[in-house]
Amino acid sequence: MKSLKIKITSILLLLPTLLLNAQGVMKSVEGYSPEIGLMIYMLEDLKDRITEQVKDLDQSQIDFLYDDDANSIGSLIMHLVSTESYYQTATLEGREWTEDELARFGMAGELNKEIKIRLKGKPIQHYLDLWDEVREKTLEKLKTKDDSWFASDLEEGLNNHYIWYHVMEHSANHMGQIATIKNRLPE
């Protein structure tokens, strides 16, 4: 029965994305260079799918830990915010976080017991609003870049494209963790 519930949940989570995104056709987002536009498409698709998974959760569900080593859904969303903000600042602005940015976005770069405690009690909209704020800036800054910048190295063996691929795949990994946590929520 649990296996069937997981399969049905997976299909239901994918369905809105398929309907919104022209039956799963990937396309470059207008207003960006072609390669960056494809990455934007993937970033936005994942963010939409994660938001759809969590937007209606109540506080107990957002803060739920299925064991002492687990992360809550709220802390995972904040971790995605931190990751994107960090790489946005580093690659798009070529600098480190300011003290204010570190306080607002950096706390969940590393998820540990102290951070998990600090991230309790905030509604899901708090995390989603922060993610919207960070994403808006990412989209704005990426419009000023081209595919040549995207392919350029930050250091030997590490280019901007790979960094943003990492942000994208990070979201995909945590989307799976969020689905697992949701399947373990008390009924």
N, C-alpha and C positions, 0 to 999 in steps of 0.2 A: 504493500500500500504506500509506504514512504517513497519507494522508487517511482511509482506512478505519479505521486504528488510532485516530485522533483522534475520529472519529464514535462508534466503539464505546466509547471511554473516556468521552466526554461522556454517552452514554446510561447507562452503568454508574454514573457519579457521581450522576446525577439519580435513578435508580431507588430507592435506599434512602430518599431524601427523600420521594418520592411515596408509598411504602409506609408510612412512618412518619407522614406528615402527611395522612392520610385522602384520598389521591388528589389532593393538591395543593389542598385547600380551605383558604383562609386564614380564620383565626378569632382573635378576641381571646383572649388568655390570661387565664384566671380569676384574680381577685385584684388586677387592675389596672383602671384606668379604660379605657373602650373603645378610644380612640385609642392610648393607651400600650400596651395589651394587644396591639394589632395590630403595633406596632413591636417589642415583645418577641418576638412570634411570628417576625417576619422576622429579627431579630438572632439568635435561637436557631437558626433554620433554617440560616442562613448559617454560623454557628459549627459546627453539626453537620456540614454538608457539607464544610467546610474540614478539620475534624478527621478525617473519614472519608478524605479525600484523603491526609493526611500521617501518620496515627498509626502506620503500620507501616514508615516509612522508616528506613533505617540512617544512620549518621553521615555517610558520604560523600555520600549523597543530600541530606541536610539542609544540608550545607555547599557543595554543588555550585554553581559559577558557570560558565555557558556562555560568558561573555566577561567582559572587565575591567569593563564598565559594569553588568553584571547584578547582581541581588540574589539571595541564597540563599533557600531556603524558610524556614530558621530566622530569617533577618533579616526576612522579610515577616511571619511570625507575630508576632515581637516588635514590629514596627511596628504591627500591629493591636492588640496589648496596649497599647502606648504611646498610640495614638490614643484608644482607649476610656477608658483611665485619665485622660487629660488632660481630655476632655470630661465625664467623670463628675465629676471634682473641680471643674471650672469651673461646670457647670450644676447639678449636684445638691447641691454643698456651697458654691458661691459663693466659692471660694478658689483660690489657686495651689497647686501641689505643694509638699510639704515637701521638705527636703533628702533624706530617706530615700526618699520616693516618686520624686523626680527620679532618684536613683541606681538604684532598682529598675526603674522603668517608663519613664523619660524618655529613656533612651539611644537609642532607635530612633525617636524622633519625626522625625528627619531621618536618612535613610540615606545615608551617605557612606563613603569608603574606610576611614577610621579605625573607624567603627562596624561595618562589615562584618567587619573583622579581629577586633574584640572579641567578636563574636557567633559565632565559630567554635568548634567542639568541644563544644557543649552538645547533649545528646540532645533529641529532639523533645518528650519528656515534660516537660522543663524549661519550654519555651515554653507548652505546653498547660496545665501546672499554673498558671503565671502568668496565663494567659488565664482559666482557671476562677476564680481568686482575684478578678480584676478583675470578671468577669461576675457573680459572686455578689454583690459589693457593688453593682454597677449594678442588679441585680434587686431587691435589698433597698431601695435608695434610691428606685427608681422606684415602689415600692409606696406610698410616702408622698406621691406627687404625683398630681394629677388632670389632666383634659384642659384645664382652664382654665390651669393652669401650663404645660402642654405648648404651648399656643397663645400664651403670653405672650412678649413681646419681651425679648430680652437688650439689644438696642439697635435703633434703627429699621431695619426691613428684615431682621432676623435674630431668629427665635424658637427656642425650645427644640425644637420639632418638627423644624425644619430641621436643627439641630445633630445630633439623633439620626438623622435621615434620612442625613446625611453619614456618620456612623459606620457605618450599615448599607450604604450604597453603596460606602464605602471597602472594606468586607469583600468585597463582590461583585467589585469591580475586582481586588483582590489574589487572590481565588479563581481568577480567570482567569489571572493571572500564574503562580500556583502550578501550574496545569494545564499551562501552556506549559513551565515549567521541568521538570516531570515528563516531558513528551514529549521533552525534550532530554537526559535523563539517559543516560549511557553504559550500554550493555547488557552 
